[in-house]
Each structure stands twice: as C-alpha cells, then as structure tokens.
Amino acid sequence: MRVPALLVVAVLTACAPAGSGGGAPAPEGGNATATVWPVLTRSHVDLWLHGYAMLLRDTARVPVFRRGYRERVEAARRERGVSTMLDANRERLQSRLAVSPSLASGQFLPLYFANFDQMREMIGLFIQAEGDPRAARDQATAQYFAVLRQSFPTAADRDWLRLFTEALEEERGSFYQQYWTEQHGARISLVRAADSLWQGTYREKLQRFLNNTQQETGDIILALTLGGEGRTVNFSARQNAIASTMPESDPREAIYVFTHEAVISIVATSVNDNITPTEQRAGTGARYVTAGAVRAGQMLLRRVAPELAAGYARYYLTQAGVADSGDIDARLASTFSLPQVILDAIDRQFDVVLGG
C-alpha cells in the first residue's frame, strides 16, 4: 500500500536514508550513495510499525504485519518480564484508533525520516505548534508539519501521537532495540542474499518498468514487522521509499513484496477506469486494488522474470492462509479474484509501460 507524494526536494534532502554500496545493507546512519534502489534496514521503521502491530487487529486477506508477529513479540516480552507505556496505554490508544481512521495512515510516517530521534524531534515541534504549518521555524519544517497533519489533524489526534511516541521511546529502550538487533542478526544472511539477488539480477529486469512508472530509484527498506502488504511513499521518480518484508526463509520474499508494491499505481488506474462512482463509494475499488496488486505483481514477473512467478504465487497464497499446492495459478486467481475487464486493463498498461 502506498501514500502519494507529500514532500518537496528540500525535505527529501534532509531525510534521505543511507544507501548501500551493494552486497550488504548499509549500517544505520551512513551516507547515501548513488546505488540504484539500495536494500536497507532501518530500526526506526520497524519500531514505529511495531507499535501499530501491537495495537491494530490485522484482518486483511494480505496482512500488513507478519503472520504471528504480535504473538511472537508478546512471548519474547513475557520471557524478559517487560511491560512499558505501550502496554499500560493500549486500551486508550486502541480506542482512539477506532474512531479516527486517519491515525492508521500514520504507519507511513517513518519512511519520511532518517531515524527515530529526527522523528521524535519533528513530532515534538508539530505538537508544540498545535499542528499549524505557519508556526514552523522554516520551510522544511512546515512541510514536515503538512505531512504530519495528514494523519493527525485534530488536537485529540495529536494527543494520541504524543502518547504513542512517548510509549515507543520507552519501548525502544526497555525492549525493542535489543529485540530488533537480535532478530536482524538472525536474518542478516537472508538480507544480504536478498540484496545480492536484487542488485545482481532482478533490479535490472524490473528497471524498465520502474523507469516508465516514475520509480527510477529510491530505497528498499526490509522491515521485520511487515508481511505481504508493504508500505510505499512516492516522492518523485528518483525519490521513493518502499518498505518490504525482511525475509524469513527465502531472500526472494523481499523481491515479491517489492514487486507487489511497485505495481499499485498501474492497478489503481485500471480499477478507477473500470468501476462506477457507486462502486467506488461502496469500497469496491479499494478491494479490487488489494486483489489487483497481488495479481498484477505476478503478471509483471511473468513478463520480466518468469522464474519468480510461481514462487510469488505461493508466497501470496501463504500470506492469505491458503494452501499453496496444486494448480497455484488457478488458486491465486480464485483467492484474489478480479473482473476480467480490470485484468485486461492492467495487461494493456503493462504493454504500454514495458513497450515505452
């Protein structure tokens, strides 16, 4: 899932994450390089998403958060005897999430920042200014405020943001940073393998599609928290961020989720052009985009990297809790069904994008 571009170049320069030089992810806090679509890991992205994972009930067909994530973390917390503000304020935080849907879009926020300290500072200034971009100290800060205001427009929402940020700061020191470091270390060989596969083989195969859909480069952030539904922010052709899953058993999992995210603009256009306003208001369009992103990801891989298409199908069937045996293509089509007119529209868009 993605959110539209919200920042201009001045802000992007301030928050651009570090890039890797190829072969292994760059350490946090490094300097950006010219690597095209570097593969990175960012603990503050995971920390922020971790907070949401512990609060939200993830019932989507393609889950945002890794299956079993909450149960796994809760078990680790019990073993260590950890209890933080996140636990003490869970009901309060959840109750506001239930009545203010815009808060859920705050999941995308860490993709705009280089680290948690920068996020925390900007959030503090935003709350102090009561969310008013006109009270910002400079233009870059005003633009950050505008981003924050998208998800936290009211005083009650900003109070939620304050409490959530304070809870995560305590969570980071008491538990999460150590937990993340351990889990990251256990997966580092898969992260490096994903980086090698991506830069050595699959980036080149997908680059034409990326160039022709205004996604020439950006950062791939492998997130421990995420399942098959990634998180994407598009700034410009050369400034994007896609949070994909940190592989658990196969390095290609990261490429599957990246592909799923990269096709969403194609899918959204195809859906919007082929449904009625009534269907859009009823939420049919959103359901079609969700299913369409899964189907379009496989369609793209069949064209540019057919050796990945079967593995992609199995991955998303598993994400949906469906058996990945038998005729997996038919099972994927049944699990993520779409009207033929939308499938045909997606196919035509691929013809244009890959031919242009």
C-alpha positions, -999 to 999 in steps of 0.1 A, spaced: 0 0 0 12 35 -7 6 71 0 11 99 -25 40 123 -27 39 148 1 73 163 3 95 185 -19 132 183 -26 142 204 4 127 179 28 139 149 9 174 161 12 170 164 49 156 129 54 172 108 27 181 74 42 216 59 38 222 38 8 242 6 5 272 0 -17 259 -34 -28 262 -68 -13 251 -59 22 228 -33 37 244 -1 48 247 5 85 222 29 100 234 65 99 256 60 68 258 84 39 236 80 8 253 67 -23 244 65 -60 233 29 -58 200 25 -76 173 11 -53 197 1 -24 185 -25 0 185 -12 36 173 -20 71 160 7 95 152 0 131 131 32 135 108 20 107 103 -13 124 99 3 158 71 26 145 53 -3 127 58 -25 157 37 0 177 9 -2 152 12 -40 150 7 -43 188 -25 -21 186 -43 -29 153 -63 -60 145 -49 -71 112 -77 -90 94 -68 -82 57 -66 -110 32 -30 -99 27 -18 -90 62 2 -58 67 21 -73 95 40 -106 95 17 -135 105 21 -143 142 42 -112 148 22 -99 178 22 -134 194 59 -138 189 67 -104 204 44 -109 233 61 -142 241 95 -125 240 83 -97 263 69 -122 288 102 -141 288 120 -109 297 94 -96 321 89 -64 301 60 -40 305 60 -5 291 38 25 284 26 7 253 10 -19 275 -3 5 301 -20 27 275 -31 0 250 -68 5 255 -66 43 253 -45 41 221 -68 15 205 -100 34 214 -88 65 195 -76 44 165 -112 30 163 -128 64 160 -102 83 140 -93 64 108 -67 89 97 -44 77 125 -39 44 107 -21 63 78 5 74 103 21 40 96 38 56 67 54 83 87 89 67 94 95 65 57 100 103 57 127 103 84 163 90 87 160 78 123 138 79 154 155 109 170 147 130 140 111 118 140 107 125 177 121 160 174 98 169 145 68 154 162 75 174 193 77 206 173 45 197 155 26 192 188 41 223 203 28 243 173 -6 227 176 -2 213 141 0 247 124 25 247 95 25 285 98 42 282 132 71 262 117 106 276 121 115 272 84 100 259 51 113 223 55 98 221 90 65 234 76 65 207 50 71 180 76 42 196 96 20 192 65 28 155 63 21 150 100 -12 169 97 -25 145 71 -27 118 97 -30 139 129 -53 168 120 -71 174 154 -60 181 189 -72 147 200 -52 131 172 -21 150 182 -25 139 218 -27 103 206 5 109 186 23 124 217 13 94 238 22 69 211 56 85 205 64 85 243 53 49 246 76 39 217 105 58 231 102 37 263 95 6 244 127 11 223 149 15 254 133 -13 275 128 -39 249 126 -33 212 160 -21 202 176 -52 217 149 -75 202 153 -59 168 191 -62 169 188 -99 178 162 -106 151 181 -86 125 213 -105 133 195 -138 129 183 -128 94 214 -110 82 224 -137 58 189 -136 42 191 -98 40 225 -100 23 212 -127 -1 182 -105 -10 205 -75 -17 227 -97 -39 197 -111 -59 182 -77 -63 213 -58 -74 228 -87 -93 197 -99 -112 163 -86 -106 167 -48 -104 179 -48 -140 149 -70 -150 125 -46 -134 143 -14 -141 124 -6 -174 91 -9 -156 103 12 -127 117 39 -150 85 41 -170 63 43 -139 82 72 -123 100 49 -99 135 52 -113 151 49 -79 145 51 -42 152 29 -11 141 -6 -4 137 -10 34 134 -45 47 111 -44 77 110 -72 103 74 -62 111 59 -65 76 41 -93 58 29 -93 22 14 -58 23 43 -34 21 44 3 28 53 28 0 58 66 -3 64 80 -38 82 114 -37 94 117 -73 110 95 -100 142 95 -81 130 97 -45 108 68 -33 107 45 -4 93 10 -4 92 -9 28 92 -46 20 93 -77 42 126 -88 58 130 -124 45 123 -152 70 131 -182 49 137 -172 13 155 -140 2 132 -137 -28 103 -128 -4 117 -93 -3 115 -90 -41 80 -105 -42 67 -77 -18 87 -50 -36 71 -61 -69 36 -61 -53 41 -25 -41 57 -13 -74 26 -22 -95 0 -4 -73 -2 27 -94 -9 6 -125 -36 -13 -106 -52 18 -92 -55 34 -126 -70 2 -141 -95 -1 -113 -106 35 -112 -112 35 -150 -134 4 -148 -157 9 -119 -187 31 -113 -188 60 -87 -213 39 -67 -189 10 -66 -161 34 -55 -182 49 -27 -191 13 -15 -154 4 -12 -154 -20 -41 -125 -1 -57 -103 -5 -26 -110 -42 -25 -102 -45 -62 -69 -26 -57 -59 -50 -29 -66 -81 -51 -53 -64 -82 -19 -56 -66 -13 -93 -60 -24 -104 -94 -5 -76 -112 27 -85 -94 26 -120 -108 16 -106 -143 47 -83 -142 70 -111 -131 57 -134 -159 68 -108 -184 102 -98 -169 113 -126 -145 91 -156 -152 113 -178 -129 99 -159 -99 62 -161 -109 54 -195 -92 73 -186 -60 54 -152 -59 21 -170 -62 30 -194 -34 41 -166 -12 9 -147 -15 -13 -178 -12 6 -185 21 1 -149 32 -37 -153 26 -37 -185 46 -45 -206 15 -28 -239 6 0 -234 -20 -3 -268 -36 -20 -280 -68 -27 -255 -96 -13 -224 -79 -22 -201 -107 -58 -211 -105 -58 -209 -67 -43 -174 -68 -69 -163 -93 -97 -177 -71 -83 -162 -39 -77 -128 -54 -105 -126 -80 -110 -96 -102 -134 -88 -131 -118 -97 -164 -122 -61 -176 -98 -49 -149 -73 -77 -156 -74 -68 -193 -68 -31 -184 -38 -40 -162 -24 -61 -190 -28 -33 -215 -10 -9 -191 19 -33 -189 20 -34 -227 24 4 -227 48 7 -198 71 -21 -209 69 -11 -246 76 26 -240 
